[in-house]
């Protein structure tokens, strides 16, 4: 199993007391990725969101990733996601950004795409549409065009329902062999199977705990065997996310997590991601979950909903994900905790956990594995 970091420009309530909160959040997250690179993480995923106050101010993730391409050495930089719906980002512009980041990172870029998970965000770009299912056909008609834009000397062009382009040379071409690995942000069991049939890796932001892996793998690993890849190769890879706090002692880790504002982050998730199944009894915004105390944090650890503890405990918790079949475990960090505590988690995981689980420290990607 490989390891990643997920960042999204989460500001939260800090702006109420700090006029520089937005700037600090973005700059701190670049620092977290740079430390993750030094600590042996393989992936860093940066979200693309629009209009999501407090929850995510990372709207121009291509700019963010371009900076990190220069500031890091080994870590793979992924769009989690680039939204290729023509009304949000023209597909040709997306293809150009992917190839440019592939060059700037010298082959370390990973192309994650998706349709977006919330009507407040996506339907802002599509006036008059009220059903998020409308975005499915836009993504479906677009995704297979990217490899053609990258690999054909002159792209033959496209005439679809939602966008079109005459024959053109789409430049630059990707760096090295083929093109970056392709991923899809999936939220439901049918989405995992659909991604597998297209040969796409999955960004499993909807997987909440270890037991969720069963249906994920059943849907994905069965379908990937008969994949007809839209790209040059199959990216057989399932990434899942979990919040993580690691400290020298269990007591310190629990104390940090209890003060991390996790209740507010979860409330914002369901405020904006209205396509996610809402847990029974979950409060409707502007109501929020109650603040977590140490007792609640201990319960979340026991239910495998939170990775938290000293390095030995975190190692065992990560091994549970490995045993369940996750290909990649990506950490979302509780942004309510201090910069120092966040960097401590990254460093401790890098020192005590990753070397005992990740067997490919060279950080090869599916793209180059396929080439070999």
BELKANOR-V738028 format. One record per residue. N is the residue number from 1. RES is the residue in one letter. SS is DSSP state (H for helix, E for strand, - for the rest). NEAR is the number of other ideal C-beta (glycine too) atoms within 12 Angstrom. Layout:
BEGIN
n=N res=RES ss=SS near=NEAR
n=N res=RES ss=SS near=NEAR
END
This chain:
BEGIN
n=1 res=X ss=- near=31
n=2 res=X ss=E near=39
n=3 res=X ss=E near=47
n=4 res=X ss=E near=49
n=5 res=X ss=E near=50
n=6 res=X ss=E near=43
n=7 res=X ss=E near=46
n=8 res=X ss=- near=42
n=9 res=X ss=- near=37
n=10 res=X ss=- near=44
n=11 res=X ss=- near=34
n=12 res=X ss=H near=34
n=13 res=X ss=H near=23
n=14 res=X ss=H near=26
n=15 res=X ss=H near=18
n=16 res=X ss=H near=13
n=17 res=X ss=- near=11
n=18 res=X ss=- near=14
n=19 res=X ss=- near=11
n=20 res=X ss=- near=14
n=21 res=X ss=H near=24
n=22 res=X ss=H near=24
n=23 res=X ss=H near=17
n=24 res=X ss=H near=24
n=25 res=X ss=H near=33
n=26 res=X ss=H near=30
n=27 res=X ss=H near=23
n=28 res=X ss=H near=31
n=29 res=X ss=H near=41
n=30 res=X ss=H near=33
n=31 res=X ss=H near=27
n=32 res=X ss=H near=48
n=33 res=X ss=H near=45
n=34 res=X ss=H near=29
n=35 res=X ss=H near=33
n=36 res=X ss=H near=43
n=37 res=X ss=H near=33
n=38 res=X ss=H near=24
n=39 res=X ss=- near=34
n=40 res=X ss=- near=32
n=41 res=X ss=- near=45
n=42 res=X ss=- near=41
n=43 res=X ss=E near=47
n=44 res=X ss=E near=52
n=45 res=X ss=E near=49
n=46 res=X ss=E near=47
n=47 res=X ss=- near=44
n=48 res=X ss=- near=41
n=49 res=X ss=- near=40
n=50 res=X ss=- near=29
n=51 res=X ss=- near=22
n=52 res=X ss=E near=31
n=53 res=X ss=- near=24
n=54 res=X ss=- near=32
n=55 res=X ss=- near=35
n=56 res=X ss=E near=42
n=57 res=X ss=- near=34
n=58 res=X ss=- near=36
n=59 res=X ss=- near=27
n=60 res=X ss=- near=22
n=61 res=X ss=H near=42
n=62 res=X ss=H near=34
n=63 res=X ss=H near=22
n=64 res=X ss=H near=38
n=65 res=X ss=H near=44
n=66 res=X ss=H near=25
n=67 res=X ss=H near=25
n=68 res=X ss=H near=41
n=69 res=X ss=H near=34
n=70 res=X ss=H near=21
n=71 res=X ss=H near=26
n=72 res=X ss=- near=33
n=73 res=X ss=- near=20
n=74 res=X ss=- near=30
n=75 res=X ss=- near=40
n=76 res=X ss=E near=50
n=77 res=X ss=E near=49
n=78 res=X ss=E near=51
n=79 res=X ss=E near=48
n=80 res=X ss=- near=45
n=81 res=X ss=- near=46
n=82 res=X ss=E near=49
n=83 res=X ss=E near=42
n=84 res=X ss=- near=41
n=85 res=X ss=- near=39
n=86 res=X ss=- near=27
n=87 res=X ss=- near=27
n=88 res=X ss=- near=33
n=89 res=X ss=- near=34
n=90 res=X ss=- near=26
n=91 res=X ss=H near=39
n=92 res=X ss=H near=30
n=93 res=X ss=H near=23
n=94 res=X ss=H near=38
n=95 res=X ss=H near=40
n=96 res=X ss=H near=28
n=97 res=X ss=H near=38
n=98 res=X ss=H near=45
n=99 res=X ss=H near=33
n=100 res=X ss=H near=28
n=101 res=X ss=H near=39
n=102 res=X ss=H near=38
n=103 res=X ss=H near=24
n=104 res=X ss=H near=27
n=105 res=X ss=- near=37
n=106 res=X ss=- near=20
n=107 res=X ss=- near=28
n=108 res=X ss=- near=35
n=109 res=X ss=E near=44
n=110 res=X ss=E near=44
n=111 res=X ss=E near=51
n=112 res=X ss=E near=48
n=113 res=X ss=E near=46
n=114 res=X ss=E near=49
n=115 res=X ss=- near=41
n=116 res=X ss=- near=42
n=117 res=X ss=- near=37
n=118 res=X ss=- near=32
n=119 res=X ss=H near=26
n=120 res=X ss=H near=25
n=121 res=X ss=H near=34
n=122 res=X ss=H near=38
n=123 res=X ss=- near=28
n=124 res=X ss=- near=22
n=125 res=X ss=- near=26
n=126 res=X ss=- near=24
n=127 res=X ss=- near=10
n=128 res=X ss=- near=10
n=129 res=X ss=- near=20
n=130 res=X ss=- near=13
n=131 res=X ss=- near=15
n=132 res=X ss=- near=27
n=133 res=X ss=- near=18
n=134 res=X ss=H near=24
n=135 res=X ss=H near=33
n=136 res=X ss=H near=26
n=137 res=X ss=H near=20
n=138 res=X ss=H near=33
n=139 res=X ss=H near=42
n=140 res=X ss=H near=26
n=141 res=X ss=H near=23
n=142 res=X ss=H near=40
n=143 res=X ss=H near=40
n=144 res=X ss=- near=27
n=145 res=X ss=H near=36
n=146 res=X ss=H near=44
n=147 res=X ss=H near=34
n=148 res=X ss=H near=28
n=149 res=X ss=H near=39
n=150 res=X ss=H near=39
n=151 res=X ss=H near=24
n=152 res=X ss=- near=22
n=153 res=X ss=- near=14
n=154 res=X ss=- near=16
n=155 res=X ss=E near=25
n=156 res=X ss=- near=17
n=157 res=X ss=- near=20
n=158 res=X ss=E near=28
n=159 res=X ss=E near=13
n=160 res=X ss=- near=20
n=161 res=X ss=- near=13
n=162 res=X ss=- near=27
n=163 res=X ss=- near=26
n=164 res=X ss=E near=18
n=165 res=X ss=E near=25
n=166 res=X ss=- near=14
n=167 res=X ss=- near=17
n=168 res=X ss=E near=20
n=169 res=X ss=- near=20
n=170 res=X ss=- near=35
n=171 res=X ss=- near=18
n=172 res=X ss=- near=19
n=173 res=X ss=- near=27
n=174 res=X ss=- near=35
n=175 res=X ss=- near=24
n=176 res=X ss=- near=22
n=177 res=X ss=- near=23
n=178 res=X ss=- near=31
n=179 res=X ss=- near=40
n=180 res=X ss=- near=49
n=181 res=X ss=- near=49
n=182 res=X ss=E near=49
n=183 res=X ss=E near=48
n=184 res=X ss=E near=47
n=185 res=X ss=E near=46
n=186 res=X ss=- near=40
n=187 res=X ss=- near=34
n=188 res=X ss=- near=27
n=189 res=X ss=H near=25
n=190 res=X ss=H near=19
n=191 res=X ss=H near=35
n=192 res=X ss=H near=40
n=193 res=X ss=H near=28
n=194 res=X ss=H near=30
n=195 res=X ss=H near=45
n=196 res=X ss=H near=36
n=197 res=X ss=H near=27
n=198 res=X ss=- near=36
n=199 res=X ss=- near=33
n=200 res=X ss=- near=46
n=201 res=X ss=E near=47
n=202 res=X ss=E near=49
n=203 res=X ss=E near=45
n=204 res=X ss=E near=45
n=205 res=X ss=- near=38
n=206 res=X ss=- near=31
n=207 res=X ss=- near=41
n=208 res=X ss=- near=28
n=209 res=X ss=- near=27
n=210 res=X ss=H near=30
n=211 res=X ss=H near=19
n=212 res=X ss=H near=31
n=213 res=X ss=H near=33
n=214 res=X ss=H near=19
n=215 res=X ss=H near=25
n=216 res=X ss=H near=40
n=217 res=X ss=H near=31
n=218 res=X ss=H near=19
n=219 res=X ss=H near=29
n=220 res=X ss=H near=42
n=221 res=X ss=H near=27
n=222 res=X ss=H near=18
n=223 res=X ss=H near=29
n=224 res=X ss=H near=31
n=225 res=X ss=- near=14
n=226 res=X ss=- near=15
n=227 res=X ss=- near=26
n=228 res=X ss=- near=16
n=229 res=X ss=- near=29
n=230 res=X ss=- near=33
n=231 res=X ss=- near=37
n=232 res=X ss=- near=27
n=233 res=X ss=- near=29
n=234 res=X ss=- near=30
n=235 res=X ss=- near=41
n=236 res=X ss=- near=32
n=237 res=X ss=- near=45
n=238 res=X ss=E near=44
n=239 res=X ss=E near=50
n=240 res=X ss=E near=46
n=241 res=X ss=E near=38
n=242 res=X ss=E near=42
n=243 res=X ss=E near=43
n=244 res=X ss=E near=49
n=245 res=X ss=E near=47
n=246 res=X ss=E near=44
n=247 res=X ss=- near=36
n=248 res=X ss=- near=23
n=249 res=X ss=- near=20
n=250 res=X ss=H near=25
n=251 res=X ss=H near=19
n=252 res=X ss=H near=26
n=253 res=X ss=H near=39
n=254 res=X ss=H near=31
n=255 res=X ss=H near=24
n=256 res=X ss=H near=37
n=257 res=X ss=H near=43
n=258 res=X ss=H near=31
n=259 res=X ss=- near=24
n=260 res=X ss=- near=38
n=261 res=X ss=- near=30
n=262 res=X ss=H near=38
n=263 res=X ss=H near=30
n=264 res=X ss=H near=32
n=265 res=X ss=H near=34
n=266 res=X ss=H near=36
n=267 res=X ss=H near=29
n=268 res=X ss=H near=34
n=269 res=X ss=H near=37
n=270 res=X ss=H near=29
n=271 res=X ss=H near=31
n=272 res=X ss=H near=32
n=273 res=X ss=- near=35
n=274 res=X ss=- near=25
n=275 res=X ss=- near=30
n=276 res=X ss=- near=27
n=277 res=X ss=- near=17
n=278 res=X ss=- near=17
n=279 res=X ss=- near=15
n=280 res=X ss=- near=6
n=281 res=X ss=- near=9
n=282 res=X ss=- near=21
n=283 res=X ss=- near=19
n=284 res=X ss=- near=14
n=285 res=X ss=- near=23
n=286 res=X ss=- near=11
n=287 res=X ss=- near=14
n=288 res=X ss=- near=24
n=289 res=X ss=- near=25
n=290 res=X ss=- near=15
n=291 res=X ss=- near=22
n=292 res=X ss=- near=34
n=293 res=X ss=- near=19
n=294 res=X ss=H near=22
n=295 res=X ss=H near=15
n=296 res=X ss=H near=24
n=297 res=X ss=H near=33
n=298 res=X ss=H near=23
n=299 res=X ss=H near=18
n=300 res=X ss=H near=34
n=301 res=X ss=H near=33
n=302 res=X ss=H near=18
n=303 res=X ss=- near=20
n=304 res=X ss=- near=27
n=305 res=X ss=- near=29
n=306 res=X ss=- near=39
n=307 res=X ss=E near=43
n=308 res=X ss=E near=48
n=309 res=X ss=E near=36
n=310 res=X ss=- near=28
n=311 res=X ss=H near=32
n=312 res=X ss=H near=20
n=313 res=X ss=H near=32
n=314 res=X ss=H near=42
n=315 res=X ss=H near=29
n=316 res=X ss=H near=25
n=317 res=X ss=H near=38
n=318 res=X ss=H near=39
n=319 res=X ss=H near=22
n=320 res=X ss=H near=27
n=321 res=X ss=H near=40
n=322 res=X ss=H near=26
n=323 res=X ss=H near=19
n=324 res=X ss=H near=29
n=325 res=X ss=- near=27
n=326 res=X ss=- near=35
n=327 res=X ss=- near=37
n=328 res=X ss=E near=47
n=329 res=X ss=E near=44
n=330 res=X ss=E near=49
n=331 res=X ss=E near=45
n=332 res=X ss=E near=38
n=333 res=X ss=- near=47
n=334 res=X ss=- near=37
n=335 res=X ss=- near=41
n=336 res=X ss=- near=32
n=337 res=X ss=- near=35
n=338 res=X ss=- near=22
n=339 res=X ss=H near=22
n=340 res=X ss=H near=16
n=341 res=X ss=H near=31
n=342 res=X ss=H near=37
n=343 res=X ss=H near=27
n=344 res=X ss=H near=31
n=345 res=X ss=H near=45
n=346 res=X ss=H near=42
n=347 res=X ss=H near=27
n=348 res=X ss=H near=37
n=349 res=X ss=H near=46
n=350 res=X ss=H near=34
n=351 res=X ss=H near=22
n=352 res=X ss=H near=27
n=353 res=X ss=- near=37
n=354 res=X ss=H near=39
n=355 res=X ss=H near=20
n=356 res=X ss=H near=22
n=357 res=X ss=- near=31
n=358 res=X ss=- near=29
n=359 res=X ss=- near=15
n=360 res=X ss=- near=22
n=361 res=X ss=- near=18
n=362 res=X ss=- near=15
n=363 res=X ss=- near=33
n=364 res=X ss=- near=21
n=365 res=X ss=- near=39
n=366 res=X ss=H near=38
n=367 res=X ss=H near=36
n=368 res=X ss=H near=25
n=369 res=X ss=H near=19
n=370 res=X ss=H near=24
n=371 res=X ss=H near=16
n=372 res=X ss=- near=12
END
